[in-house]
Amino acid sequence: MDVEAVDDAEVDWRTAEAVCTGKELAALRSDTHPRRAFLRQWVRKESLVKVGAGTLDEPARLDIPVYGQEPPRWHGWRLLDWGGARAVGCVAAREEMRLRLLG
């Protein structure tokens, strides 16, 4: 799980370029709130890192579906995310765990 505070700061585009794919960057640049959109992608990536599905050495390798495409999934992981006025967050859960709970 990862949670980030949302503030009025501008997007650090150098950081965004280092951690996002080209498709993600295009979506961020076209979003009406690029900072919030970037943080939404970041918490998704960070939640995958925390469960061992990726590393911070290669965050752009985690090509997460862009914000707005719900429900986001990545290689067998379901990303349960949320956003409010002051924070965004995400939890990564194995897809088969969800299926077992429902079945």
VMD Tcl script that builds the backbone (N, CA, C; Angstrom):
set m [mol new atoms 309]
animate dup $m
set s [atomselect $m all]
$s set {name element resname resid chain x y z} {
  {N N MET 1 A 0.842 -1.174 0.000}
  {CA C MET 1 A 0.000 0.000 0.000}
  {C C MET 1 A 0.887 1.237 0.000}
  {N N ASP 2 A 0.414 2.264 -0.689}
  {CA C ASP 2 A 1.121 3.530 -0.662}
  {C C ASP 2 A 0.105 4.655 -0.666}
  {N N VAL 3 A 0.406 5.716 0.063}
  {CA C VAL 3 A -0.438 6.905 0.125}
  {C C VAL 3 A 0.468 8.117 -0.025}
  {N N GLU 4 A 0.034 9.080 -0.829}
  {CA C GLU 4 A 0.783 10.321 -1.013}
  {C C GLU 4 A -0.144 11.514 -0.810}
  {N N ALA 5 A 0.373 12.524 -0.152}
  {CA C ALA 5 A -0.381 13.758 0.031}
  {C C ALA 5 A -0.426 14.530 -1.280}
  {N N VAL 6 A -1.567 15.103 -1.583}
  {CA C VAL 6 A -1.728 15.934 -2.774}
  {C C VAL 6 A -1.569 17.386 -2.351}
  {N N ASP 7 A -0.728 18.107 -3.072}
  {CA C ASP 7 A -0.542 19.529 -2.782}
  {C C ASP 7 A -0.635 20.317 -4.080}
  {N N ASP 8 A -0.360 21.587 -4.016}
  {CA C ASP 8 A -0.478 22.450 -5.195}
  {C C ASP 8 A 0.821 22.572 -5.978}
  {N N ALA 9 A 1.806 21.770 -5.660}
  {CA C ALA 9 A 3.095 21.844 -6.354}
  {C C ALA 9 A 2.936 21.437 -7.822}
  {N N GLU 10 A 3.864 21.886 -8.615}
  {CA C GLU 10 A 3.909 21.504 -10.028}
  {C C GLU 10 A 4.528 20.107 -10.151}
  {N N VAL 11 A 4.253 19.456 -11.244}
  {CA C VAL 11 A 4.880 18.162 -11.516}
  {C C VAL 11 A 6.368 18.375 -11.778}
  {N N ASP 12 A 7.196 17.551 -11.187}
  {CA C ASP 12 A 8.621 17.530 -11.503}
  {C C ASP 12 A 8.749 16.627 -12.727}
  {N N TRP 13 A 8.799 17.237 -13.908}
  {CA C TRP 13 A 8.763 16.457 -15.145}
  {C C TRP 13 A 9.992 15.586 -15.330}
  {N N ARG 14 A 11.142 15.984 -14.763}
  {CA C ARG 14 A 12.326 15.112 -14.850}
  {C C ARG 14 A 12.085 13.807 -14.095}
  {N N THR 15 A 11.470 13.916 -12.936}
  {CA C THR 15 A 11.139 12.710 -12.179}
  {C C THR 15 A 10.102 11.892 -12.930}
  {N N ALA 16 A 9.070 12.549 -13.435}
  {CA C ALA 16 A 8.017 11.848 -14.178}
  {C C ALA 16 A 8.605 11.105 -15.374}
  {N N GLU 17 A 9.522 11.742 -16.095}
  {CA C GLU 17 A 10.142 11.095 -17.252}
  {C C GLU 17 A 10.995 9.892 -16.850}
  {N N ALA 18 A 11.553 9.931 -15.640}
  {CA C ALA 18 A 12.390 8.826 -15.175}
  {C C ALA 18 A 11.572 7.625 -14.710}
  {N N VAL 19 A 10.341 7.854 -14.266}
  {CA C VAL 19 A 9.582 6.756 -13.658}
  {C C VAL 19 A 8.352 6.330 -14.459}
  {N N CYS 20 A 8.018 7.055 -15.521}
  {CA C CYS 20 A 6.808 6.748 -16.291}
  {C C CYS 20 A 7.140 6.296 -17.709}
  {N N THR 21 A 6.237 5.536 -18.284}
  {CA C THR 21 A 6.368 5.148 -19.691}
  {C C THR 21 A 5.918 6.318 -20.561}
  {N N GLY 22 A 6.175 6.228 -21.858}
  {CA C GLY 22 A 5.730 7.261 -22.788}
  {C C GLY 22 A 4.226 7.449 -22.779}
  {N N LYS 23 A 3.496 6.344 -22.702}
  {CA C LYS 23 A 2.031 6.408 -22.664}
  {C C LYS 23 A 1.544 7.101 -21.388}
  {N N GLU 24 A 2.196 6.773 -20.278}
  {CA C GLU 24 A 1.837 7.412 -19.007}
  {C C GLU 24 A 2.119 8.907 -19.063}
  {N N LEU 25 A 3.286 9.280 -19.600}
  {CA C LEU 25 A 3.634 10.699 -19.693}
  {C C LEU 25 A 2.638 11.468 -20.553}
  {N N ALA 26 A 2.234 10.881 -21.666}
  {CA C ALA 26 A 1.258 11.540 -22.534}
  {C C ALA 26 A -0.047 11.769 -21.782}
  {N N ALA 27 A -0.477 10.787 -21.009}
  {CA C ALA 27 A -1.714 10.936 -20.229}
  {C C ALA 27 A -1.559 12.007 -19.157}
  {N N LEU 28 A -0.398 12.052 -18.506}
  {CA C LEU 28 A -0.166 13.071 -17.480}
  {C C LEU 28 A -0.194 14.467 -18.080}
  {N N ARG 29 A 0.458 14.620 -19.224}
  {CA C ARG 29 A 0.522 15.947 -19.854}
  {C C ARG 29 A -0.841 16.436 -20.326}
  {N N SER 30 A -1.739 15.518 -20.648}
  {CA C SER 30 A -3.061 15.930 -21.127}
  {C C SER 30 A -4.095 16.027 -20.006}
  {N N ASP 31 A -3.739 15.635 -18.806}
  {CA C ASP 31 A -4.672 15.665 -17.681}
  {C C ASP 31 A -4.865 17.099 -17.187}
  {N N THR 32 A -6.064 17.417 -16.732}
  {CA C THR 32 A -6.331 18.770 -16.219}
  {C C THR 32 A -5.636 19.015 -14.881}
  {N N HIS 33 A -5.267 17.950 -14.168}
  {CA C HIS 33 A -4.533 18.044 -12.907}
  {C C HIS 33 A -3.333 17.100 -12.971}
  {N N PRO 34 A -2.277 17.487 -13.705}
  {CA C PRO 34 A -1.159 16.569 -13.917}
  {C C PRO 34 A -0.460 16.124 -12.632}
  {N N ARG 35 A -0.401 16.961 -11.623}
  {CA C ARG 35 A 0.255 16.583 -10.358}
  {C C ARG 35 A -0.511 15.428 -9.700}
  {N N ARG 36 A -1.827 15.551 -9.609}
  {CA C ARG 36 A -2.651 14.491 -9.023}
  {C C ARG 36 A -2.534 13.211 -9.860}
  {N N ALA 37 A -2.554 13.362 -11.182}
  {CA C ALA 37 A -2.443 12.198 -12.071}
  {C C ALA 37 A -1.089 11.512 -11.884}
  {N N PHE 38 A -0.024 12.301 -11.757}
  {CA C PHE 38 A 1.296 11.713 -11.519}
  {C C PHE 38 A 1.319 10.965 -10.194}
  {N N LEU 39 A 0.801 11.572 -9.146}
  {CA C LEU 39 A 0.795 10.908 -7.844}
  {C C LEU 39 A -0.033 9.626 -7.884}
  {N N ARG 40 A -1.116 9.634 -8.647}
  {CA C ARG 40 A -1.945 8.429 -8.780}
  {C C ARG 40 A -1.133 7.298 -9.423}
  {N N GLN 41 A -0.380 7.622 -10.480}
  {CA C GLN 41 A 0.471 6.601 -11.097}
  {C C GLN 41 A 1.573 6.170 -10.143}
  {N N TRP 42 A 2.133 7.123 -9.420}
  {CA C TRP 42 A 3.223 6.798 -8.505}
  {C C TRP 42 A 2.775 5.844 -7.414}
  {N N VAL 43 A 1.623 6.082 -6.788}
  {CA C VAL 43 A 1.186 5.195 -5.704}
  {C C VAL 43 A 0.877 3.799 -6.239}
  {N N ARG 44 A 0.422 3.730 -7.486}
  {CA C ARG 44 A 0.201 2.415 -8.089}
  {C C ARG 44 A 1.522 1.664 -8.220}
  {N N LYS 45 A 2.536 2.331 -8.749}
  {CA C LYS 45 A 3.852 1.710 -8.922}
  {C C LYS 45 A 4.462 1.348 -7.567}
  {N N GLU 46 A 4.375 2.259 -6.620}
  {CA C GLU 46 A 4.955 2.028 -5.302}
  {C C GLU 46 A 4.264 0.862 -4.591}
  {N N SER 47 A 2.971 0.714 -4.763}
  {CA C SER 47 A 2.283 -0.410 -4.123}
  {C C SER 47 A 2.765 -1.743 -4.709}
  {N N LEU 48 A 3.059 -1.768 -6.006}
  {CA C LEU 48 A 3.611 -2.984 -6.618}
  {C C LEU 48 A 5.031 -3.261 -6.120}
  {N N VAL 49 A 5.809 -2.212 -5.937}
  {CA C VAL 49 A 7.160 -2.377 -5.399}
  {C C VAL 49 A 7.091 -2.965 -3.991}
  {N N LYS 50 A 6.182 -2.478 -3.195}
  {CA C LYS 50 A 6.097 -2.922 -1.803}
  {C C LYS 50 A 5.670 -4.377 -1.661}
  {N N VAL 51 A 4.980 -4.931 -2.659}
  {CA C VAL 51 A 4.616 -6.356 -2.601}
  {C C VAL 51 A 5.622 -7.217 -3.352}
  {N N GLY 52 A 6.706 -6.616 -3.843}
  {CA C GLY 52 A 7.764 -7.374 -4.495}
  {C C GLY 52 A 7.554 -7.634 -5.972}
  {N N ALA 53 A 6.585 -6.964 -6.596}
  {CA C ALA 53 A 6.313 -7.171 -8.017}
  {C C ALA 53 A 7.173 -6.284 -8.918}
  {N N GLY 54 A 7.952 -5.405 -8.346}
  {CA C GLY 54 A 8.819 -4.517 -9.116}
  {C C GLY 54 A 9.853 -3.900 -8.198}
  {N N THR 55 A 10.700 -3.063 -8.786}
  {CA C THR 55 A 11.719 -2.381 -7.991}
  {C C THR 55 A 11.720 -0.901 -8.328}
  {N N LEU 56 A 12.255 -0.107 -7.418}
  {CA C LEU 56 A 12.399 1.319 -7.680}
  {C C LEU 56 A 13.556 1.604 -8.625}
  {N N ASP 57 A 14.363 0.585 -8.930}
  {CA C ASP 57 A 15.439 0.760 -9.898}
  {C C ASP 57 A 14.895 0.895 -11.319}
  {N N GLU 58 A 13.731 0.327 -11.569}
  {CA C GLU 58 A 13.143 0.346 -12.909}
  {C C GLU 58 A 11.647 0.671 -12.861}
  {N N PRO 59 A 11.262 1.807 -12.294}
  {CA C PRO 59 A 9.828 2.085 -12.166}
  {C C PRO 59 A 9.101 2.216 -13.505}
  {N N ALA 60 A 9.795 2.617 -14.564}
  {CA C ALA 60 A 9.137 2.743 -15.872}
  {C C ALA 60 A 8.792 1.368 -16.451}
  {N N ARG 61 A 9.424 0.307 -15.944}
  {CA C ARG 61 A 9.085 -1.047 -16.383}
  {C C ARG 61 A 7.678 -1.428 -15.936}
  {N N LEU 62 A 7.219 -0.816 -14.870}
  {CA C LEU 62 A 5.867 -1.053 -14.366}
  {C C LEU 62 A 4.891 -0.208 -15.185}
  {N N ASP 63 A 4.542 -0.708 -16.349}
  {CA C ASP 63 A 3.686 0.037 -17.284}
  {C C ASP 63 A 2.213 -0.117 -16.882}
  {N N ILE 64 A 1.827 0.664 -15.914}
  {CA C ILE 64 A 0.483 0.610 -15.336}
  {C C ILE 64 A -0.517 1.278 -16.283}
  {N N PRO 65 A -1.722 0.713 -16.417}
  {CA C PRO 65 A -2.736 1.414 -17.219}
  {C C PRO 65 A -2.907 2.846 -16.709}
  {N N VAL 66 A -3.091 3.766 -17.627}
  {CA C VAL 66 A -3.161 5.172 -17.232}
  {C C VAL 66 A -4.403 5.445 -16.409}
  {N N TYR 67 A -4.298 6.483 -15.603}
  {CA C TYR 67 A -5.393 6.922 -14.739}
  {C C TYR 67 A -6.676 7.059 -15.553}
  {N N GLY 68 A -7.752 6.563 -14.998}
  {CA C GLY 68 A -9.035 6.631 -15.690}
  {C C GLY 68 A -9.441 5.312 -16.307}
  {N N GLN 69 A -8.503 4.390 -16.484}
  {CA C GLN 69 A -8.822 3.065 -17.009}
  {C C GLN 69 A -9.002 2.136 -15.813}
  {N N GLU 70 A -10.227 1.876 -15.459}
  {CA C GLU 70 A -10.517 1.108 -14.252}
  {C C GLU 70 A -11.157 -0.223 -14.599}
  {N N PRO 71 A -10.997 -1.248 -13.805}
  {CA C PRO 71 A -10.048 -1.293 -12.693}
  {C C PRO 71 A -8.649 -1.613 -13.202}
  {N N PRO 72 A -7.651 -0.912 -12.707}
  {CA C PRO 72 A -6.297 -1.165 -13.197}
  {C C PRO 72 A -5.781 -2.524 -12.746}
  {N N ARG 73 A -5.123 -3.195 -13.667}
  {CA C ARG 73 A -4.503 -4.489 -13.382}
  {C C ARG 73 A -3.095 -4.485 -13.980}
  {N N TRP 74 A -2.224 -5.282 -13.384}
  {CA C TRP 74 A -0.868 -5.395 -13.903}
  {C C TRP 74 A -0.369 -6.804 -13.621}
  {N N HIS 75 A -0.241 -7.617 -14.648}
  {CA C HIS 75 A 0.347 -8.958 -14.567}
  {C C HIS 75 A -0.148 -9.763 -13.368}
  {N N GLY 76 A -1.453 -9.893 -13.247}
  {CA C GLY 76 A -2.024 -10.687 -12.166}
  {C C GLY 76 A -2.276 -9.936 -10.874}
  {N N TRP 77 A -1.974 -8.659 -10.858}
  {CA C TRP 77 A -2.216 -7.828 -9.680}
  {C C TRP 77 A -3.374 -6.882 -9.974}
  {N N ARG 78 A -4.249 -6.715 -9.030}
  {CA C ARG 78 A -5.319 -5.721 -9.125}
  {C C ARG 78 A -4.921 -4.557 -8.242}
  {N N LEU 79 A -5.053 -3.355 -8.775}
  {CA C LEU 79 A -4.661 -2.150 -8.051}
  {C C LEU 79 A -5.915 -1.423 -7.580}
  {N N LEU 80 A -6.119 -1.443 -6.298}
  {CA C LEU 80 A -7.288 -0.807 -5.695}
  {C C LEU 80 A -6.864 0.576 -5.232}
  {N N ASP 81 A -7.260 1.581 -5.994}
  {CA C ASP 81 A -6.792 2.915 -5.635}
  {C C ASP 81 A -7.945 3.862 -5.349}
  {N N TRP 82 A -7.603 4.956 -4.718}
  {CA C TRP 82 A -8.584 5.959 -4.342}
  {C C TRP 82 A -7.909 7.321 -4.328}
  {N N GLY 83 A -8.715 8.342 -4.353}
  {CA C GLY 83 A -8.197 9.698 -4.289}
  {C C GLY 83 A -9.190 10.610 -3.604}
  {N N GLY 84 A -8.678 11.522 -2.840}
  {CA C GLY 84 A -9.492 12.510 -2.163}
  {C C GLY 84 A -8.892 13.884 -2.395}
  {N N ALA 85 A -9.410 14.849 -1.700}
  {CA C ALA 85 A -8.934 16.221 -1.864}
  {C C ALA 85 A -7.494 16.385 -1.406}
  {N N ARG 86 A -7.061 15.584 -0.440}
  {CA C ARG 86 A -5.734 15.777 0.144}
  {C C ARG 86 A -4.759 14.628 -0.053}
  {N N ALA 87 A -5.241 13.482 -0.549}
  {CA C ALA 87 A -4.345 12.331 -0.686}
  {C C ALA 87 A -4.856 11.375 -1.756}
  {N N VAL 88 A -3.921 10.588 -2.293}
  {CA C VAL 88 A -4.242 9.471 -3.185}
  {C C VAL 88 A -3.528 8.254 -2.631}
  {N N GLY 89 A -4.081 7.081 -2.883}
  {CA C GLY 89 A -3.468 5.868 -2.368}
  {C C GLY 89 A -3.801 4.672 -3.229}
  {N N CYS 90 A -3.099 3.575 -2.980}
  {CA C CYS 90 A -3.314 2.353 -3.744}
  {C C CYS 90 A -2.863 1.146 -2.922}
  {N N VAL 91 A -3.591 0.047 -3.095}
  {CA C VAL 91 A -3.231 -1.240 -2.526}
  {C C VAL 91 A -3.157 -2.227 -3.681}
  {N N ALA 92 A -2.115 -3.038 -3.726}
  {CA C ALA 92 A -1.983 -4.084 -4.738}
  {C C ALA 92 A -2.420 -5.408 -4.125}
  {N N ALA 93 A -3.297 -6.129 -4.823}
  {CA C ALA 93 A -3.783 -7.429 -4.347}
  {C C ALA 93 A -3.682 -8.427 -5.494}
  {N N ARG 94 A -3.240 -9.634 -5.197}
  {CA C ARG 94 A -3.162 -10.668 -6.231}
  {C C ARG 94 A -4.556 -10.971 -6.737}
  {N N GLU 95 A -4.699 -11.053 -8.025}
  {CA C GLU 95 A -6.002 -11.299 -8.650}
  {C C GLU 95 A -6.593 -12.631 -8.212}
  {N N GLU 96 A -5.774 -13.691 -8.119}
  {CA C GLU 96 A -6.321 -14.995 -7.741}
  {C C GLU 96 A -6.813 -15.009 -6.299}
  {N N MET 97 A -6.244 -14.176 -5.428}
  {CA C MET 97 A -6.731 -14.072 -4.052}
  {C C MET 97 A -8.161 -13.542 -4.047}
  {N N ARG 98 A -8.419 -12.553 -4.865}
  {CA C ARG 98 A -9.754 -11.981 -4.957}
  {C C ARG 98 A -10.737 -13.032 -5.460}
  {N N LEU 99 A -10.344 -13.814 -6.438}
  {CA C LEU 99 A -11.222 -14.842 -6.986}
  {C C LEU 99 A -11.518 -15.921 -5.950}
  {N N ARG 100 A -10.526 -16.317 -5.162}
  {CA C ARG 100 A -10.734 -17.319 -4.125}
  {C C ARG 100 A -11.713 -16.820 -3.070}
  {N N LEU 101 A -11.604 -15.558 -2.723}
  {CA C LEU 101 A -12.495 -14.996 -1.711}
  {C C LEU 101 A -13.934 -14.964 -2.209}
  {N N LEU 102 A -14.123 -14.699 -3.500}
  {CA C LEU 102 A -15.458 -14.631 -4.063}
  {C C LEU 102 A -16.051 -16.014 -4.313}
  {N N GLY 103 A -15.201 -16.998 -4.558}
  {CA C GLY 103 A -15.667 -18.337 -4.921}
  {C C GLY 103 A -15.789 -19.174 -3.725}
}
mol reanalyze $m
mol bondsrecalc $m
mol representation Tube
mol addrep $m
